[in-house]
Amino acid sequence: MPTERIVFAGHDGGQLAARLDLPQGPLVATAIFAHCFTCGKDIPAARRIAARLAALGIAVLRFDFTGLGHSDGEFANTSFTSNVDDLIAAHRYLSEQNKTPSLIIGHSLGGAAVLKAAAALESIKAVVTIGAPFDPGHVTHNFAQALPEISSKGVAEVSLGGRPFQISKAFVEDVATTELSACVANLNAALLVLHAPLDDIVGVENAGQIFSAAKHPKSFITLDGADHLVSAAADAEYVASLIATWSARYLDISRPAPPPGAPEGVLRVAEADPKGFLTDITSGEGHHLVADEPLAYGGTNKGLSPYGLLSAGLGACTSMTIRMYARRKGWPLDQISVDVNHDKVHAQDAETGVGDKIDTWRRRITLTGALDAEQRARLLEIADKCPVHRTLERSSTVITELVNP
C-alpha cells in the first residue's frame, strides 16, 4: 500500500512522526491507530492491520505519541492525558486534510486512550480496542518495583521491553486517577472489543469490564491463540479482517460510482503479503475475499488460487443460470450442486513449451427435486448457456495498461 511519511503538531505543539497508509484506489474512510504503551507506530501489528485496512479502501494514520519513536518531546513529561490529547491532535490534522476520521483503533494502553478520546470526537462512528485495560492504572504493574522510587524522587528509569524509559510521578498519578466507566458508557459510537484469552499482559477480564460498561451497539470477539502484541502475522490479518467487516456496518462509506460499461464496478486486486502470494480482492460495495497459492507453490493457502477462483466463477454462474430458468418455468427444483474440476495447475501453466495446452473444466451437476427426465435434460442444456461458460469457450481479449503510482 502507498504510505506517506508525515509530521503534525501534537498536544504541546511538538512535531509527531506519523505514517498514513493509503488505499491504492478510492478512499472510502479514514482511521486512526493508537499504539500500545512505549511501543510505536511501526510495530508489526500496526503495520499489518493498517495495510489490510488500506487494501479495503480505509486510510490509516498511525503515529508515535509524544516522546516515543521519531516524535518530539520527552517521554518523562508525558501522561495518559497527553496521549489522549495527541489523538485529538491527530484527528484535527486529518480533518484539515479533508480526511476526517470515522474509525479509531487502540492497542493496549492506546485502546484505553481511544475510549477516552472518542468522547470528544463527534465524527468517530466506530471504536475498536485490542487488548486494552479497563483501568489505565493497570499499566503500572509493568514497573511496580520502581513505584517507591518514583514516589519519593518524582521520576525513575525503568526497563520496558529491554529499553530504558523515564517514568514520572505525574504519569503514575494521571493513570491512577483516570476513570473510563463514564467514557465507555457515554460513547456515541459503536464499540468492538478484541482480546486474547491468554493475554498475559492485560488479562481478558478487562475486555469483559469494557464490554459490560458500554451500551449497544457493541461486540466482543476473542482472539484465540494470539499474544498481547498480536505479533503473529495470521493473528494481525484476522484482526484487520474483523475490523473491516464489522466497521463497514457503522461507517458512512461512500463507494465510487462504477465506470460506464462496468455495472459491477471495478474489481481491485491488491497484494497483501509481498513475501508470499496472499492477495486482497475487493469488488463493488462491500465485497471482499482473498486469493492465495497452496503451500507447495510458495503460498500460505489462505484463499482460493487464481484457477480456483475461475472455477468458482464457472460453478456459481452455472448454478445461477439453471436456477433462473427453473424459476421461470416453475419447475420443482429444490437444490443445485455443481462440482468443478480443472485439469491444469498454475505452476505448470508458466512452464516453457506448454503454451498450447488446452484447459479443461469438468462440471458435475446435481439437481435435487421432483424433476422428470425431460426437465433434467433441458436444465443440463441450459447449463451450457451460462455466460461464464460461454466466455471460457470463446476467445476473449485482455487489455492491459501500466498506471503510474
C-alpha positions, 0 to 999 in steps of 0.5 A: 500500500502507498504510505506517506511519511508525515509530521503534525503538531501534537498536544504541546505543539511538538512535531509527531512522526506519523505514517498514513497508509493509503488505499491504492484506489478510492478512499472510502474512510479514514482511521486512526491507530493508537499504539500500545504503551512505549511501543510505536507506530511501526510495530508489526501489528500496526503495520499489518492491520493498517495495510489490510485496512488500506487494501479495503479502501480505509486510510490509516494514520498511525503515529508515535505519541509524544516522546516515543519513536521519531516524535518530539518531546520527552517521554518523562513529561508525558501522561495518559492525558497527553496521549489522549490529547495527541489523538485529538491532535491527530484527528484535527490534522486529518480533518484539515486534510479533508480526511476526517476520521470515522474509525479509531483503533487502540492497542493496549494502553492506546485502546484505553486512550481511544475510549477516552478520546472518542468522547470528544470526537463527534465524527468517530462512528466506530471504536475498536480496542485490542487488548486494552485495560479497563483501568489505565492504572493497570499499566503500572504493574509493568514497573511496580518495583520502581513505584517507591522510587518514583514516589519519593524522587518524582521520576525513575528509569525503568526497563520496558521491553529491554529499553530504558524509559523515564517514568514520572510521578505525574504519569503514575498519578494521571493513570491512577486517577483516570476513570473510563466507566463514564467514557465507555458508557457515554460513547456515541459510537459503536464499540468492538472489543478484541482480546486474547484469552491468554493475554498475559499482559492485560488479562481478558477480564478487562475486555469483559469490564469494557464490554459490560460498561458500554451500551449497544451497539457493541461486540466482543470477539476473542482472539484465540491463540494470539499474544498481547502484541498480536505479533503473529502475522495470521493473528494481525490479518484476522484482526484487520479482517474483523475490523473491516467487516464489522466497521463497514456496518457503522461507517458512512462509506461512500463507494465510487460510482462504477465506470460506464460499461462496468455495472459491477464496478471495478474489481481491485486486486491488491497484494497483501503479503509481498513475501508470499502470494496472499492477495486482497480482492475487493469488488463493488460495495462491500465485497471482499475475499482473498486469493492465495497459492497452496503451500507447495507453490510458495503460498500460505493457502489462505484463499482460493488460487487464481484457477480456483477462483475461475472455477468458482466463477464457472460453478456459481454462474452455472448454478445461477443460470439453471436456477433462473430458468427453473424459476421461470418455468416453475419447475420443482427444483429444490437444490443445485450442486455443481462440482468443478474440476480443472485439469491444469495447475498454475505452476505448470501453466508458466512452464516453457513449451506448454503454451498450447495446452488446452484447459479443461473444466469438468462440471458435475451437476446435481439437481435435487427435486421432483424433476422428470427426465425431460426437465433434467435434460433441458436444465443440463442444456441450459447449463451450457448457456451460462455466460461464464461458460460461454466466455471460457469457450470463446476467445476473449481479449485482455487489455492491459495498461501500466498506471503510474503510482 
